[in-house]
């Protein structure tokens, strides 16, 4: 049971870190979650543009690739994560641009 507690503590720390990374900064709003209903192509374009603007404006483009991918997956929501989980990407070497291209 000790390992379960340590695992939960690690999860809480990672979520806290992600929350600090994605949190509002000087009035910068967090982008909304991707909408997979209606015109998905238009919604994807808007979501991607909003994500890229957020990363630039919040100066998060210099973070490690894995952190940028985690932010991206957080912002595309549960449905997007489910789609991502079907991709056959080499997780150790994956780049944010690879993830985005695969979604297209």
C-alpha positions in Angstrom: 0.0 0.0 0.0 3.0 2.3 0.5 3.7 2.3 -3.2 0.1 3.4 -3.9 0.5 6.3 -1.6 3.8 7.3 -3.2 2.2 6.9 -6.6 -0.7 9.2 -5.6 1.7 11.7 -4.2 3.6 11.7 -7.5 0.4 12.2 -9.4 -0.7 15.1 -7.2 2.8 16.7 -7.6 2.6 16.4 -11.4 -0.9 17.8 -11.5 0.2 20.7 -9.3 3.2 21.3 -11.5 1.0 21.3 -14.6 -1.5 23.6 -12.9 1.3 26.0 -12.1 2.5 25.8 -15.7 -1.0 26.3 -17.2 -2.3 28.8 -14.7 -3.4 32.3 -15.5 -0.6 34.8 -15.9 -1.1 38.5 -15.9 -4.7 38.1 -17.1 -3.8 35.5 -19.8 -6.7 33.1 -20.0 -6.3 29.4 -20.4 -7.6 28.2 -23.8 -10.9 26.3 -23.7 -10.9 22.5 -24.2 -11.2 21.3 -27.8 -14.8 20.9 -29.0 -15.2 17.7 -30.9 -18.8 18.4 -32.0 -20.0 20.4 -35.0 -17.4 21.6 -37.5 -14.5 19.6 -36.1 -12.0 20.9 -38.7 -12.8 24.5 -37.8 -12.7 23.7 -34.1 -9.3 22.0 -34.6 -7.9 25.0 -36.4 -9.1 27.4 -33.7 -7.9 25.2 -30.9 -4.5 24.8 -32.4 -4.2 28.6 -33.0 -5.3 29.3 -29.5 -2.9 26.8 -28.1 0.1 28.2 -30.0 -0.8 31.7 -29.0 -1.1 30.7 -25.4 2.3 28.9 -25.5 3.9 32.0 -27.1 2.2 34.6 -24.9 3.0 32.7 -21.7 6.6 32.0 -22.8 6.2 28.3 -22.4 7.6 27.4 -25.9 11.0 26.8 -24.3 9.8 24.1 -21.9 10.8 20.4 -22.4 8.9 18.7 -25.3 7.2 16.3 -22.8 5.8 19.3 -20.8 4.6 21.0 -23.9 2.9 17.8 -25.0 1.3 17.4 -21.6 0.0 21.0 -21.7 -1.4 20.3 -25.2 -3.1 17.1 -24.1 -4.6 18.9 -21.1 -6.0 21.5 -23.3 -7.6 19.2 -25.9 -9.5 17.4 -23.2 -10.4 13.8 -22.5 -11.7 13.0 -26.0 -8.4 14.3 -27.5 -6.4 12.2 -25.0 -8.4 9.1 -26.0 -7.5 9.8 -29.6 -3.9 10.4 -28.8 -3.7 7.1 -26.9 -4.4 5.3 -30.3 -1.4 6.8 -31.9 1.7 4.7 -32.4 4.3 7.3 -31.4 7.7 6.6 -29.9 7.0 8.2 -26.5 10.7 8.8 -25.6 11.4 10.8 -28.8 8.1 12.3 -29.6 8.0 16.0 -30.4 5.0 18.3 -30.0 4.9 18.9 -33.8 4.7 15.1 -34.3 1.7 14.9 -32.0 0.0 17.9 -33.8 0.7 16.5 -37.3 -0.7 13.1 -36.2 -3.9 14.7 -35.1 -4.4 16.4 -38.4 
